[in-house]
Amino acid sequence: MSSIKATVLLLSFAALLLPGKALSQEQLSYEQALRIGLENNFDIKVATTEQQILENNVTLGNAGFYPTVDGRITRNYNRNDTRDQFSNNEPREINNLKTQQTNMGVFLNWTIFDGFGMFIAYDRLQALEASGELFTKATIEASLADISNAYFEVVRQARIIKALEDAIAISEQRVEITQAQYDVGVSAKVEILRAQVDYNTDRSEFLLQQEALQNAIIILNQLLGRDPDILLVPTDSIVVDPTIQYDQISTGMAANLNLQRLQLDREIALLNMKAARNLRLPFVNLNGSYSKNQSEQNPAIVAQQIGTNVRESVGFSYGASVIMPIFNGFEIRRQLQNARIAMESSNLAYQQEQNRLQSEVARAYNIYSNRLQLLQLEESNVRLAEENAAIALERYRLGLLTAIELREAQRNELVASNRLTDIQYEAKAAETQLKFITSTLLQGTVTP
């Protein structure tokens, strides 16, 4: 059936599934799908946004290199009753004594040495930025691997529909031939009924397959960050790269992005251990301030006279402090022990990921190489099944073959075609997995 007819059927079926919705349809190539995914996929957008936060965190100020400067203004009010006792005089009592204090100043604090902690902190921030970049790239590749599998799943489901269309065409001809034979009296009514039952069975299977195709399109649109109602026709077929070698994959596994992130995690754990060890070193701080302080007391007793007392001071202050940790309840030792444990944990995580990737490579390559061998056999089987079905239909037309034998030839053609499609998809999925593991999925396609 032509692509135009397939599109019309697909749109008609979608209209039944989605009544009242405006439907659009487009032709979509594999490379176009990857490019749309790079722009619209939500996992990629989230990872990119989080990476920007890590990039913004890499500053000397965040690492503690710069001083802090604060401006402060405070104003306090007091109201008290006082009693003053002077020698050789009666006591003086003042009720409702009001005091106002205003303090203004600029204060500087600068840690110029913290056991090299600021240098370690800056290295850690850079490592976290690099780890975030690798995570973003890994998310991009994982998303594009999902898009690749989803795209070729649409291709697979569409090809199964094409195989069913061929089977339905044979069933239609069988019904016509049986009706003509019945009309001239050389066939029984039961043969017509049997042919119609088989024809309806094929049509029912076709409708179910259309549903599977529509669901595959919805999943692909979701990964592309688009409206699920967009109907598309894939323009690329499933083409498997037959040149992948096991040794090449094993060697290229070192380029795996998740493995590189775990290597960075080991470096970050080492930095944390250095930071914990350096807590035993002294801290040196510089401080300074410029302030103005004013207090006003009313009424006040000055030289046994009652009046208003105002005091004001303006000036600089500066100094330095050295803090030497002597004992803090063994906290430094605890932090150092935890840092060593975290270092060992990061080493184990790295080794575990290596082992997992090796197993994944072995499994995926086993599927890949096996499916490549099956492809040649199944392509030959499809050609033989198609030829056999055509001969069987002609022999049935001539009355030299029974309906059961024709149905068997028809089903054999359908099974062989679908089996070839499944093997092609499985080989392509294994190829995608191998390229994802070695971070070569984007080579020769698109650039993120």
C-alpha positions in Angstrom: 0.0 0.0 0.0 1.3 3.5 -0.8 2.5 5.9 1.8 -0.4 8.2 1.0 -2.9 5.4 1.7 -1.1 4.5 4.9 -1.3 8.1 6.1 -5.0 8.3 5.3 -5.7 5.1 7.2 -3.6 6.3 10.1 -5.4 9.6 10.3 -8.7 8.0 10.0 -7.9 5.6 12.8 -6.5 8.4 15.0 -9.7 10.4 14.4 -11.7 7.5 15.9 -9.3 7.3 18.9 -9.2 11.1 19.5 -12.6 12.5 18.5 -12.9 16.3 18.5 -9.2 16.9 18.4 -7.4 18.7 15.7 -4.8 16.3 14.2 -1.6 17.2 12.4 0.7 15.0 10.5 4.3 15.3 9.4 7.1 13.3 7.9 10.0 12.9 10.3 13.5 11.7 9.7 15.7 10.1 12.3 18.1 13.1 12.4 15.2 15.5 12.7 13.9 13.5 15.6 17.3 13.8 17.4 17.5 17.5 16.8 14.0 18.1 18.1 14.8 16.1 21.1 17.9 18.1 21.8 15.8 21.3 21.8 12.6 20.1 23.5 13.3 17.1 25.7 12.5 18.0 29.3 15.2 15.8 30.9 17.8 17.6 28.9 16.3 21.0 29.8 16.3 20.1 33.5 19.9 18.8 33.4 21.1 21.9 31.5 19.4 24.2 34.1 21.1 22.4 37.0 24.4 22.6 35.2 24.1 26.4 35.1 23.7 26.5 38.9 27.0 24.6 39.3 28.7 26.9 36.8 27.5 29.9 38.8 28.9 28.4 42.0 32.5 28.4 40.8 33.7 31.8 42.2 36.5 32.8 44.5 33.9 34.4 46.8 32.0 31.1 47.2 35.3 29.4 48.0 36.0 31.9 50.8 38.9 33.9 49.2 37.2 37.3 49.6 36.6 39.3 52.8 33.1 40.1 54.1 32.1 43.8 54.6 29.0 44.6 56.5 27.3 47.9 57.2 25.3 48.1 60.4 23.0 50.6 62.0 21.4 50.1 65.4 19.2 52.4 67.6 18.1 51.5 71.1 15.7 53.2 73.5 15.6 52.8 77.3 13.3 54.2 79.9 14.2 53.7 83.6 13.6 55.1 87.1 17.0 55.8 88.9 18.2 56.6 92.4 21.7 58.1 93.1 23.2 58.4 96.5 25.8 61.1 96.9 28.1 61.5 100.0 26.8 64.0 102.6 23.7 64.6 100.6 20.3 63.4 100.3 19.7 60.8 97.5 18.5 62.0 94.2 15.8 60.1 92.4 14.9 60.5 88.7 11.8 58.9 87.3 11.2 58.2 83.6 15.0 58.5 82.7 15.2 58.3 78.9 18.3 56.9 77.1 18.9 56.7 73.3 21.8 55.0 71.7 22.8 55.0 68.0 25.6 52.9 66.6 26.7 53.0 62.9 29.7 51.4 61.3 31.3 49.4 58.5 32.9 46.1 59.6 35.4 44.0 57.7 36.3 40.4 58.4 38.8 38.5 56.2 40.1 35.0 56.7 43.5 35.0 55.0 44.4 31.5 56.0 42.1 28.6 56.9 44.4 25.6 56.5 44.3 25.8 52.7 40.5 25.2 53.0 39.6 27.9 50.5 41.9 26.4 47.8 40.4 23.0 48.4 36.9 24.4 48.3 37.6 26.1 44.9 39.0 22.8 43.5 35.9 21.1 44.8 33.6 23.6 43.1 35.5 23.1 39.8 35.2 19.4 40.1 31.5 19.7 40.8 31.1 21.8 37.7 32.9 19.3 35.6 30.8 16.5 37.1 27.6 18.5 36.3 28.8 18.9 32.8 29.3 15.2 32.4 25.9 14.5 34.0 24.3 16.9 31.4 26.1 15.1 28.5 25.1 11.7 29.9 21.5 12.9 30.2 21.6 14.1 26.6 23.0 10.8 25.4 20.5 8.8 27.5 17.6 10.9 26.2 18.8 10.5 22.6 19.2 6.8 23.0 15.5 6.7 24.2 14.5 8.8 21.3 16.4 6.5 18.9 14.7 3.4 20.3 11.3 5.1 20.2 11.8 6.3 16.6 12.7 2.9 15.3 9.8 1.4 17.4 7.5 3.6 15.3 9.3 2.3 12.2 8.9 -1.3 13.4 5.2 -0.9 14.1 4.6 0.7 10.8 6.4 -2.1 9.0 4.2 -4.7 10.8 1.2 -2.8 9.5 2.6 -3.0 6.0 3.0 -6.8 6.4 -0.6 -7.0 7.7 -1.8 -5.0 4.7 -0.2 -7.6 2.4 -1.9 -10.4 4.3 -5.2 -8.6 4.1 -4.7 -8.2 0.3 -4.3 -12.0 0.0 -7.4 -12.5 2.1 -9.4 -10.1 0.0 -8.4 -12.0 -3.2 -9.2 -15.3 -1.5 -12.7 -14.1 -0.7 -13.2 -12.9 -4.3 -11.9 -16.2 -5.7 -14.1 -18.3 -3.4 -17.1 -16.2 -4.2 -16.5 -16.6 -8.0 -16.1 -20.4 -7.5 -19.3 -20.5 -5.5 -21.1 -18.6 -8.2 -20.2 -21.2 -10.8 -20.9 -24.1 -8.5 -17.4 -25.4 -7.9 -17.2 -24.3 -4.3 -19.3 -24.7 -1.2 -20.9 -22.0 1.0 -18.7 -23.1 3.9 -15.6 -22.1 1.9 -16.9 -18.5 1.5 -17.7 -18.3 5.2 -14.2 -19.6 6.1 -12.6 -17.1 3.8 -14.6 -14.2 5.3 -13.7 -15.3 8.9 -10.0 -15.3 8.0 -10.4 -11.9 6.3 -12.1 -10.4 9.4 -9.4 -11.9 11.6 -6.7 -10.2 9.6 -8.6 -6.9 9.7 -9.0 -7.2 13.5 -5.3 -7.8 13.9 -4.7 -4.8 11.6 -6.8 -2.5 13.9 -4.9 -3.7 17.0 -1.7 -3.0 15.2 -2.8 0.5 14.3 -3.3 1.1 18.1 0.2 -0.2 18.8 1.6 2.2 16.1 -0.4 5.2 17.6 0.9 4.4 21.1 4.5 4.2 19.8 4.0 7.7 18.1 2.7 9.1 21.4 5.7 7.8 23.3 8.1 9.3 20.7 6.3 12.7 20.8 6.6 12.7 24.6 10.3 12.2 24.4 10.4 15.0 21.8 8.6 17.3 24.2 5.7 17.7 21.8 1.9 17.4 21.6 1.1 13.7 21.7 -1.6 14.2 19.0 1.0 15.0 16.3 0.9 12.2 13.8 4.1 11.4 12.0 5.4 9.2 9.3 9.0 8.0 9.8 11.0 8.5 6.6 14.0 6.4 7.7 14.1 2.6 7.8 16.0 0.4 10.2 19.6 0.3 9.0 22.0 -1.6 11.3 25.7 -0.7 11.4 27.5 -4.0 10.8 31.1 -2.7 11.6 31.1 -2.7 15.4 33.8 -4.8 16.9 33.9 -6.1 20.5 37.5 -5.0 21.1 36.6 -1.6 19.9 33.7 -1.3 22.4 35.8 -2.7 25.3 38.5 -0.1 24.6 36.1 2.7 24.2 34.3 2.0 27.4 36.7 4.3 29.2 34.9 7.2 27.5 31.7 6.4 29.2 30.3 9.6 30.8 29.0 7.9 33.9 32.4 6.3 34.5 34.1 9.6 34.1 31.6 11.2 36.6 32.5 8.5 39.2 36.2 9.2 38.6 35.5 12.8 39.4 33.6 11.7 42.5 36.8 9.9 43.6 38.7 13.2 43.2 36.1 15.1 45.2 36.3 12.5 48.0 40.1 13.0 48.0 39.6 16.7 48.3 37.2 16.2 51.2 39.8 14.1 52.9 42.4 16.8 52.5 40.0 19.4 53.9 39.4 17.2 56.9 43.1 16.7 57.5 43.8 20.4 57.2 41.3 21.3 60.0 44.3 20.7 62.3 46.0 23.8 60.9 45.6 27.3 62.4 43.1 29.9 61.1 44.3 33.6 60.6 41.6 36.3 60.5 41.9 40.1 59.9 39.2 42.4 61.1 38.6 46.1 61.0 35.8 48.6 61.4 34.9 52.3 61.1 32.1 53.2 63.5 30.2 56.1 65.0 28.5 55.7 68.4 26.2 58.2 70.0 24.3 58.0 73.3 21.9 60.6 74.8 20.5 60.5 78.3 17.8 62.9 79.5 17.5 63.9 82.3 21.1 63.1 83.5 23.0 64.1 86.7 26.3 65.7 85.8 28.4 67.2 88.7 25.3 67.1 90.9 23.4 69.0 88.2 20.4 67.7 86.4 20.5 68.1 82.6 21.0 66.3 79.3 24.1 64.1 78.8 25.3 63.4 75.2 28.3 61.2 74.3 29.6 60.6 70.8 32.6 58.6 69.5 33.9 58.2 66.0 36.9 56.1 64.9 38.7 53.1 63.4 39.5 49.7 64.9 41.5 46.9 63.5 43.2 43.7 64.5 44.1 40.1 63.8 43.4 36.8 65.3 45.0 33.4 65.1 42.9 30.4 66.0 44.7 27.1 66.7 42.5 24.1 67.2 43.7 22.1 70.2 40.8 19.9 71.2 37.2 19.7 69.9 36.0 16.4 71.2 37.8 14.4 68.5 35.6 15.9 65.8 38.5 16.3 63.4 39.4 12.7 63.7 35.8 11.7 63.1 35.6 13.8 60.0 38.8 12.4 58.7 37.6 8.9 59.3 34.4 9.6 57.4 36.3 11.2 54.6 38.4 8.0 54.2 35.3 5.9 54.2 33.7 8.1 51.5 36.9 7.7 49.5 36.7 3.9 49.7 33.0 4.1 48.9 33.7 6.1 45.7 36.4 3.6 44.7 33.9 0.8 45.1 31.2 2.7 43.1 33.7 3.2 40.3 34.6 -0.5 40.3 31.0 -1.5 40.4 30.1 0.7 37.4 33.1 -0.8 35.5 31.8 -4.3 36.2 28.2 -3.3 35.2 29.4 -1.7 32.0 31.5 -4.8 31.1 28.5 -7.0 31.6 26.3 -4.6 29.7 28.7 -4.6 26.8 29.0 -8.4 26.7 25.2 -8.8 26.8 24.5 -6.1 24.2 27.2 -7.3 21.9 26.0 -10.9 22.1 22.5 -9.7 21.0 24.0 -7.5 18.3 26.3 -10.2 16.8 23.6 -12.8 17.0 21.0 -10.6 15.3 23.4 -9.7 12.5 23.7 -13.4 11.7 19.9 -13.9 11.9 19.4 -10.9 9.5 20.8 -12.7 6.6 18.9 -15.8 7.2 15.6 -14.0 7.8 15.9 -11.8 4.7 16.3 -15.0 2.7 13.3 -16.5 4.5 11.1 -13.4 3.7 11.9 -13.7 0.0 11.1 -17.4 0.0 7.9 -16.8 2.0 6.7 -14.0 -0.4 7.4 -16.2 -3.4 5.6 -19.1 -1.8 2.6 -17.0 -0.9 2.3 -15.6 -4.5 2.6 -19.2 -5.9 0.0 -20.5 -3.4 -2.5 -17.7 -4.3 -2.1 -18.5 -8.0 -2.5 -22.3 -7.4 -5.6 -21.6 -5.3 -7.0 -19.5 -8.1 -6.6 -22.4 -10.4 -8.1 -24.8 -7.9 -4.9 -26.7 -7.3 -4.5 -25.7 -3.6 -6.8 -25.9 -0.6 -7.8 -22.9 1.5 -6.0 -24.3 4.5 -2.7 -24.5 2.5 -3.2 -21.0 1.1 -3.8 -19.7 4.7 -0.7 -21.4 5.9 1.4 -19.8 3.1 -0.2 -16.5 3.9 0.6 -16.7 7.6 4.1 -17.9 7.0 4.8 -14.8 4.9 3.4 -12.6 7.7 5.4 -14.4 10.4 8.6 -14.2 8.4 8.2 -10.5 7.7 7.4 -9.6 11.3 10.3 -11.8 12.5 12.7 -9.9 10.2 11.4 -6.6 11.5 11.8 -7.6 15.1 15.3 -8.8 14.5 16.2 -5.6 12.8 14.8 -3.6 15.6 16.6 -5.7 18.3 19.9 -5.4 16.4 19.5 -1.6 16.1 18.6 -1.3 19.8 21.7 -3.3 20.7 23.8 -1.1 18.4 22.3 2.0 20.1 23.2 0.5 23.6 26.8 -0.2 22.6 27.3 3.3 21.2 25.7 4.8 24.3 28.0 2.9 26.6 31.1 4.2 24.6 29.5 7.8 24.3 29.7 7.6 20.5 25.9 7.8 19.9 26.1 11.3 18.5 29.0 10.7 16.1 27.8 11.2 12.6 24.4 12.4 13.5 23.9 15.7 15.4 26.0 17.9 17.7 24.6 18.8 21.1 
